[in-house]
Amino acid sequence: MEESKKTKKISLATQIFIALVLAVITGLLMQKVPDVATSYIKPFGTIFLNLVKFIVGPIVLFSIMAGIVSMKDLKKLGAIGGSTLVYYFCTTAVAVTVGLVVASIFKGSFPALSTASLTYTPPKSTTALDTLVNIFPSNFIVPISSANMLQVIVMAILIGFAVILLGEKAEGAITTINRWNEIFMKCMDMILKLSPIGVFCLLTPVIAANGAAVIGSLAKVLLVAYICYILHMLIVYSFTVRTFGAISPLKFYKEMAPAITFAFSSASSVGTLPLNMECTKKLGVPKEISSFVLPLGATINMDGTAIYQGVCAVFIAACYGIDLTAGQMVSIVLTATLASIGTAGVPGAGMVMLAMVLTSVGLPVDGIALVAGVDRIFDMGRTTLNITGDASCTVIVANLMKKREAKLAAKSQQ
């Protein structure tokens, strides 16, 4: 009896994982010729990343607007926004604390690197008021073209509010917003099918250039950072999604696998945003919630980056023979948590935050030069944690809103 053979399509998560393994193998084989990987493989990865960056601006703008107009209730939007901010701030504070505590435990095993003749030009610092002013756009096109996600979010919120307040007059605008959102989502779907190629081409040059560094003098510092990343993910996120999100951690991580793998290879929270939206959709998160919470998280939720601050601060202090006091550690927690608001979700942004953290406790900013060489390796792990935290927040907020609506429905029936 001849049965019709159904060719099983390999899932995107599996394709990306295979690409990641091949990239590691190829990168290790090309360690003696890293320039070849950079010159001939990386450009294709850059093309893919450019496509992802191209779609991010329109996706954030239209998905947030579509989410807001679909709610038609400013109180509900306020509840979602408030819950999101509380969760992001709490987990970021916990993350930097985890980094400080674990790094302090392993401090004695850190390599004693020389700090003589260290030079590092700190990034231009901005005041709290400058950060606040820069959140608000002065132009409609520039925020999208420059991928300034905070400004894009503000634009989307303002337009979304205006549409809701116009009521029936804005029915045509609502239809237009939803149609454009669908168009860009379909465009995103087309781009994401190229993810395995993008992962391979982005990761191979990194492994070829830094493979030796990973097993070099900074291996212990990297190991401590990754221990913190894993602990935070398995303990904090597993606890929160089960307790407040009413979902099994195993199911959560299974559905998040494509986004986690892509984030690890691309080291870009904003770049992973489209894929993260797809993964949370499979977790049952309504589009009106994920379209608001995820873009906001890609911009201000930096749990992985916060851990990186804590570990590097302890390491750099140790290299200078400085023991951090309890007061300094508290200052690091506060600075890293608050600084996360103005940190963009792009590769290397953690270095800016690290400079702010070191300055806040009087540590030499020159010490960043000690970890700058392998920052990309740190970045891959912290980005993975950042986007996983974003997704955990959407699951939790979705469950909280479900309970809220059930209560409101029960009250209306009484």
Secondary structure, 3 states (H helix, E strand, C coil): CCCCCCCCCCCHHHHHHHHHHHHHHHHHHCCCCHHHHHHHCHHHHHHHHHHHHHHHHHHHHHHHHHHHHHHCCHHHHHHHHHHHHHHHHHHHHHHHHHHHHHHHHCHHHCCCCCCCCCCCCCCCCCCHHHHHHHHCCCCCCHHHHCCCHHHHHHHHHHHHHHHHHHHHHHHHHHHHHHHHHHHHHHHHHHHHCCHHHHHHHHHHHHHHHHHHHHCCCCHHHHHHHHHHHHHHHHHHHHHHHHHCCCCCHHHHHHHHHHHHHHHHHHCCHHHHHHHHHHHHHHCCCCHHHHHHHHHHHHHHCCHHHHHHHHHHHHHHHHHCCCCCCHHHHHHHHHHHHHHHHHCCCCCCHHHHHHHHHHHHCCCCHHHHHHHHCCHHHHHHHHHHHHHHHHHHHHHHHHHHHHHHHHHHHHHHHC
